[in-house]
Amino acid sequence: MEGTCNTPRSSDRTRKMNKPVVNSDLQAAELAQLRQQVQAFLVHFAGSKIAHG
């Protein structure tokens, strides 16, 4: 009987530990990083173009 009493608690703990990772969060973070890099390149090249005429 003890095994059946602990099973619901064990499965509840397992569900809490095994939460799925949402891919959209990872994609949003990567997209934000890429946009930041593009912005940095644009600023760099715009400054370079002005400096070199």
FENVENGI-V701364 format. One record per backbone hydrogen bond with DSSP energy under -1.0 kcal/mol. CO is the residue of the C=O (numbers start at 1). NH is the residue of the N-H. Records with the same first field share a line. If there is no record, write none. Layout:
# FENVENGI-V701364
CO = NH + NH
This chain:
# FENVENGI-V701364
1 = 5
2 = 6
3 = 7
6 = 10
7 = 11
8 = 12
9 = 13
10 = 14
11 = 15
12 = 16
13 = 17
14 = 18
22 = 26
23 = 27
24 = 28
25 = 29
26 = 30
27 = 31
28 = 32
29 = 33
30 = 34
31 = 35
32 = 36
33 = 37
34 = 38
35 = 39
36 = 40
37 = 41
38 = 42
39 = 43
40 = 44
41 = 45
42 = 46
43 = 47
44 = 48
45 = 49
46 = 50
47 = 51
48 = 52
